[in-house]
Amino acid sequence: MRRFVLLLMLGAAAAQDRPPALVVVADAIEREITARRSFVGSVEAARRSLVESEVEGLVAEYLAEEGQRVEAGAPLARLRTKLAEIALAAARAELKLRAEELRELRNGSRPEELAQARARFASAKAANELRQWRLGRAKQLFGTSVISEDELKEAQMTARLAEELLAEVQEGLRLAEAGPREERIAQAEARLEAQQAEVARLEDDLDRHTIRAPFSGYVVVEHTEVGEWLAEGAAVAEILALDEVDVVAPVVEDYILGIAVGMTASISVGAVPGREFEGKVSAIVPGADERARTFPVKVRVKNPEGPFLKAGMFATVHLPVGGTEKAVLVPKDALVLGGKSPIVYIVADGKAAPVPVEVGIAVDDLVQVKGGVAGGQKVVIRGNERLMPGQSVKVQE
């Protein structure tokens, strides 16, 4: 403190000879805020998938490269498909045959076939009438002993054969006029449906020879290469979804009851100094680490393109877990950093006076300061980097 007072006196002496500095000021605000606690965690992908092959085969193309972004459904690898294509072509030809058989049955008999059946019936009917007349004539002749018994029996048999032929031809005509039976059509329909299912199965099998990305993300590990034989279930690539990330932080049991799903949290990442990200608590894992008595809390954060935040980065989650307290807040631009402790310049009687402060909770574009700043005081937010203690200032609008 003595050192700060000494520097203040020396600076004030030097500031007497300097012209007034042009500055922009803002009011320090006093209000109630919710205390926050910080928890160290790490960035994790919102989704992670080890993509595997559903079928076995030889890798003909490998399209995934580590670090490459892939969209959902994009091909990662293609297996050799020659045998699958041949089997599908044969099944489609069989399907066409089954469809034509069913169409033929549904169309019924052709007009030419009906005409032919009617002509056969007319011929058989005429032949039967002739045989019946000859049988009657043979009976008369046998009664007068003109023909023998064998000749009569021959006439009887010929007439019976003519009757049977007529009945057969008549039944054929009836069937031709009625068309195919419903049972035969149903059987043909079932055969067609079975073949359609077989074609669908082979189409799906052919499609599964192309291994695709299950969601949009980034390839982080390659597990195969062109020319390698893949067994069913073999790994092809590992993909991370990074459009959104989860920052997972262990929270001690003293604070876990003050956290709720949907609560807004701010995230700072060591690899990105001076920048904060906003997210919402997406999950609170109800099982604690028995040794540390901490519960994993997941905060979902939208990831700027790049991806800016990468899986595995260290991050600090700032959560509002305490009660409310009165605090003095100033714009973040009011802080002058670089010394042993941050300072804020307040303006009083046209002069700038540096006040050492302790930085507390950040609230939007404001930050809590603990020290000699009171609510309502004017603090310099522009032009404070070049100010000297006790220097005259001219406030700009």
Residue pairs with C-beta under 8 A, 6 or more apart in sequence:
4 356
7 389
8 354
8 389
8 390
11 354
11 388
11 389
11 390
12 388
12 389
12 390
14 388
15 388
15 389
15 390
15 391
15 392
16 390
18 388
18 391
18 392
19 392
20 350
20 391
20 392
20 393
20 394
21 352
21 383
21 386
21 387
21 391
21 392
21 393
21 394
22 383
22 393
22 394
22 396
23 345
23 347
23 352
23 380
23 382
23 383
23 384
23 387
23 393
23 394
23 395
23 396
24 380
24 381
24 382
24 383
24 395
24 396
25 347
25 378
25 379
25 380
25 381
25 395
26 330
26 331
26 334
26 378
26 379
26 381
27 375
27 376
27 377
27 378
27 379
28 328
28 329
28 330
28 346
28 369
28 373
28 374
28 375
28 376
28 377
28 378
28 379
29 328
29 329
29 330
29 366
29 375
30 326
30 327
30 328
30 329
30 374
30 375
30 376
31 326
31 327
31 329
31 375
32 324
32 325
32 326
32 327
33 324
33 325
33 326
33 327
33 329
33 361
33 363
33 368
34 320
34 322
34 323
34 324
34 361
35 320
35 321
35 322
35 323
35 324
35 325
35 361
36 318
36 319
36 320
36 321
36 322
36 361
37 255
37 318
37 319
37 321
37 322
38 316
38 317
38 318
38 319
39 249
39 250
39 251
39 297
39 316
39 317
39 319
40 249
40 314
40 315
40 316
40 317
41 247
41 248
41 249
41 250
41 297
41 314
41 315
41 316
41 317
42 247
42 248
42 249
42 312
42 313
42 314
42 315
43 245
43 246
43 247
43 269
43 309
43 310
43 311
43 312
43 313
43 314
43 315
44 245
44 246
44 247
44 248
44 311
44 312
45 217
45 240
45 241
45 242
45 245
45 246
45 311
46 241
46 242
46 243
46 244
46 245
46 246
46 300
47 215
47 217
47 240
47 241
48 238
48 239
48 240
48 241
49 214
49 215
49 217
49 238
49 239
50 235
50 238
51 76
51 211
51 213
51 214
51 235
51 236
51 237
51 238
51 239
52 211
52 233
52 234
52 235
52 236
53 77
53 79
53 211
53 230
53 231
53 232
53 233
53 234
53 236
54 208
54 211
54 232
54 233
55 79
55 205
55 208
55 209
55 232
56 229
56 230
56 231
56 232
56 234
57 79
57 80
57 81
57 209
57 229
57 230
58 79
58 80
58 227
58 228
58 229
58 230
59 77
59 78
59 79
59 224
59 225
59 226
59 227
59 228
59 229
59 230
60 78
60 79
60 80
60 81
60 226
61 75
61 77
61 78
61 226
62 76
62 77
62 222
62 224
62 225
62 226
63 74
63 75
63 76
63 77
63 78
64 70
64 76
64 77
64 219
64 222
64 236
64 237
65 219
65 222
66 219
66 220
66 221
66 222
67 218
67 219
67 220
68 218
68 219
69 216
69 217
69 218
70 76
70 213
70 216
70 217
70 218
70 219
70 239
71 213
71 216
72 213
72 214
72 215
72 216
73 212
73 213
74 212
74 213
75 210
75 211
75 212
75 213
76 211
76 212
76 213
76 219
76 236
76 237
77 210
77 211
77 224
77 236
77 237
78 209
78 210
78 211
79 209
79 210
79 211
79 230
80 209
81 206
81 209
84 202
84 205
84 206
84 209
85 206
87 202
88 199
88 202
88 203
88 206
91 195
91 198
91 199
91 202
92 199
94 195
94 198
95 192
95 195
95 196
95 198
95 199
98 188
98 191
98 192
98 195
99 192
101 188
101 191
101 192
102 185
102 188
102 189
102 191
102 192
105 180
105 184
105 185
105 188
106 180
106 185
108 179
108 180
109 117
109 176
109 177
109 179
113 176
114 176
114 177
117 169
117 172
117 173
117 176
117 177
118 173
120 169
120 172
120 173
121 166
121 169
121 170
121 172
121 173
123 169
124 162
124 165
124 166
124 168
124 169
124 170
125 166
127 162
127 165
127 166
128 159
128 162
128 163
128 165
128 166
130 162
131 155
131 158
131 159
131 161
131 162
131 163
132 159
132 162
132 163
134 155
134 158
134 159
135 155
135 156
135 158
135 159
137 155
138 147
138 151
138 152
138 155
138 156
139 152
139 155
141 147
142 148
142 149
142 151
142 152
211 236
211 237
213 239
214 239
215 239
215 241
216 241
216 243
217 239
217 240
217 241
217 242
217 243
218 239
218 240
218 242
218 307
219 237
219 238
219 239
220 238
220 239
220 240
220 311
221 237
221 238
222 237
223 234
223 235
223 236
223 237
223 238
224 230
224 234
224 235
224 236
224 237
230 236
240 311
242 303
242 307
242 309
242 310
242 311
243 302
243 303
243 307
244 300
244 301
244 302
244 303
245 300
245 301
245 303
245 307
245 309
245 311
246 282
246 298
246 299
246 300
246 301
247 267
247 279
247 298
247 299
247 301
247 315
247 317
248 296
248 297
248 298
248 299
249 296
249 297
249 299
249 315
249 316
249 317
250 289
250 292
250 294
250 295
250 296
250 297
251 259
251 294
251 295
251 296
251 297
251 319
251 321
252 292
252 293
252 294
253 288
253 293
253 294
253 295
255 319
255 321
256 284
256 295
256 297
258 319
258 320
258 321
258 322
259 281
259 284
259 297
259 319
259 321
260 281
260 284
261 281
261 282
261 283
261 284
262 280
262 281
263 280
263 281
263 319
263 320
264 278
264 279
264 280
264 320
265 278
265 279
265 280
265 281
265 299
265 317
265 318
265 319
265 320
266 276
266 277
266 278
266 279
266 317
266 318
266 362
267 276
267 277
267 278
267 279
267 299
267 301
267 315
267 316
267 317
267 318
268 275
268 276
268 277
268 315
268 316
268 318
269 275
269 277
269 309
269 313
269 314
269 315
269 316
270 313
270 314
270 315
270 316
271 313
271 314
272 308
272 309
276 362
277 301
277 302
277 309
278 301
279 299
279 300
279 301
279 302
280 299
280 300
281 297
281 298
281 299
281 300
281 319
282 298
282 299
282 300
283 297
283 298
284 295
284 296
284 297
284 298
285 295
285 296
285 297
285 298
286 295
287 295
288 294
288 295
289 295
297 317
297 319
299 317
301 309
303 309
309 315
318 362
327 360
327 361
327 368
327 370
328 368
328 369
328 370
328 373
328 374
328 375
329 363
329 366
329 367
329 368
329 369
330 344
330 366
330 367
330 369
330 373
330 379
330 381
331 365
331 366
331 367
331 379
331 381
332 362
332 365
332 366
332 367
333 381
333 382
333 384
334 344
334 345
334 369
334 379
334 380
334 381
334 384
335 342
335 343
335 344
335 357
335 359
335 367
335 369
336 342
336 343
336 344
336 345
336 354
336 384
336 385
341 356
341 357
341 358
342 356
342 357
342 358
342 359
342 369
343 354
343 355
343 356
343 357
344 354
344 355
344 357
344 369
344 371
344 373
344 379
344 380
345 352
345 353
345 354
345 355
345 379
345 380
345 384
345 387
346 352
346 353
346 355
346 373
346 377
346 378
346 379
346 380
347 353
347 378
347 379
347 380
347 393
347 395
348 377
348 378
350 392
350 393
351 390
351 391
351 392
351 393
352 380
352 384
352 387
352 388
352 389
352 390
352 391
352 392
352 393
353 389
353 390
354 387
354 389
355 371
355 372
355 373
356 371
356 372
357 369
357 370
357 371
357 372
357 373
358 369
358 370
358 371
359 367
359 368
359 369
359 370
360 367
360 368
360 369
360 370
361 367
361 368
362 368
373 379
378 395
380 387
380 393
382 396
383 393
387 393
